[in-house]
Amino acid sequence: MTHKYLLIIAIFFGVGLLPKQACAFDDDESSGYEESADDTLYQDEEEEAVYETEEEESYPILHAIVMYPPNRLFDLLDVVRLRARVGPGIAAGVRVTTYAEAYLGSYMSIYAGLPGPRGRQLPKSPIGLEVNNAAALGPFGVSADFGMGPDYGESEIGVSLHAVLVGVDAGFDPVEILDFFTGIFFIDIADDDF
């Protein structure tokens, strides 16, 4: 998630958006820079990597145009988590990012609804099995969810409640809101577009 914040900062301040060649020194005597064998090796490796990337992405503009509608739809669905759960357990929690959360409880349930931020290119299922056995306070927590936990986004804000046989999980992610609006202009700050 930290890379999302750094990318947002880079977009607003223009940091790191220039190609390496635009920042390189000229090889004249006034710069005081002399090229070494290591520099040549690094430069050759970099040029080869760029060449391989260009071959792999032979139609990036066409791909971006064709995938624009599903990418915007999934970016919009990433903004909100709203799921109902059915299954045994007792749990309650509130979160304002993963660094400020309070949670205690255990449940095993079947869920249905909007799954929240993907954090990857593949979409999450709107129905499924979820197990959460956890305790958290602030940035510290322990969990035994066997890889079947709710998978909250790092910047997600929300609440969770499970009472005996039913539960609800609701939240939204401000970074995903920004990702949706920047995605309109083909900028994918969450790195989750197809």
Secondary structure, DSSP 8 states (H G I E B T S, - for coil): -HHHHHHHHHHHHTTT-S-HHHH---SSGGGT----HHHHHHHHHHHHHHHHHHHHTS-HHHHHHHTHHHHHHHHHHHTEEEEEEEEEEEEEEEEESTTSEEEEEEEEEEEEEEE---SSSS---SEEEEEEEEEEETTEEEE--TT-S----TT-EEEEEEEEEEEEEEEE-HHHHHHHHHHTTT--TTS---
